[in-house]
């Protein structure tokens, strides 16, 4: 919840929270991606899940134009 609240307070989101896909959240000049696309058991992805999802994340990042900042949240994203 803190992420969307911070994005809202700094003008990157139109609302401070998001509960579901159709709740109206709109991001401005901001993109949120995931290193692994599914939520595995106990939210602990296995190495093969990273390997299968990695190309999708790389493609997403390559499609971003004029990005100046990338923020990796969490150990998995940072690694």
C-alpha positions in Angstrom: 0.0 0.0 0.0 2.8 2.4 0.7 4.1 2.3 -2.9 0.9 3.6 -4.5 0.4 6.2 -1.7 4.0 7.5 -2.3 3.3 7.6 -6.1 0.1 9.5 -5.5 1.7 12.0 -3.1 4.4 12.8 -5.7 2.1 13.1 -8.7 2.7 9.7 -10.4 -0.7 8.2 -9.6 -4.3 9.5 -9.6 -5.2 7.7 -6.4 -3.4 6.6 -3.2 -4.5 2.9 -3.3 -5.3 0.1 -5.6 -7.4 -2.9 -4.6 -8.2 -4.5 -7.9 -7.5 -4.2 -11.6 -10.6 -2.2 -12.4 -10.5 0.3 -9.5 -9.4 3.3 -11.7 -5.7 3.5 -10.8 -3.8 5.4 -13.5 0.0 5.9 -13.4 1.7 8.9 -15.0 5.3 8.8 -16.1 5.7 5.6 -14.1 5.9 1.9 -14.9 5.8 -1.0 -12.5 7.1 -4.4 -13.6 7.7 -7.7 -11.9 10.7 -10.0 -12.0 8.4 -13.1 -11.8 4.9 -12.9 -13.2 3.1 -15.3 -10.9 2.9 -15.5 -7.1 4.5 -18.8 -6.2 3.9 -20.7 -2.9 5.0 -18.6 0.0 6.0 -15.9 -2.5 9.4 -17.5 -3.0 10.0 -18.1 -6.7 12.4 -20.9 -7.7 15.4 -20.3 -10.0 13.6 -21.8 -13.0 10.7 -19.3 -12.6 13.2 -16.4 -12.8 14.7 -18.0 -15.9 11.4 -18.4 -17.6 10.1 -14.9 -16.8 13.4 -13.0 -17.3 13.0 -12.6 -21.1 9.6 -11.0 -20.6 11.0 -8.4 -18.1 13.9 -7.7 -20.4 11.5 -7.1 -23.3 9.3 -4.8 -21.2 12.3 -2.7 -20.1 13.5 -2.5 -23.7 10.1 -1.0 -24.8 10.4 1.9 -22.2 11.4 5.1 -24.0 13.2 8.0 -22.3 13.4 6.4 -18.9 15.8 8.1 -16.5 15.4 6.3 -13.3 14.9 2.6 -12.4 14.1 1.7 -8.8 14.4 -2.0 -7.8 12.3 -2.8 -4.7 13.2 -6.0 -2.8 16.1 -8.3 -2.8 14.9 -10.3 -5.8 14.5 -7.2 -8.0 17.8 -5.7 -6.8 19.7 -8.9 -7.6 
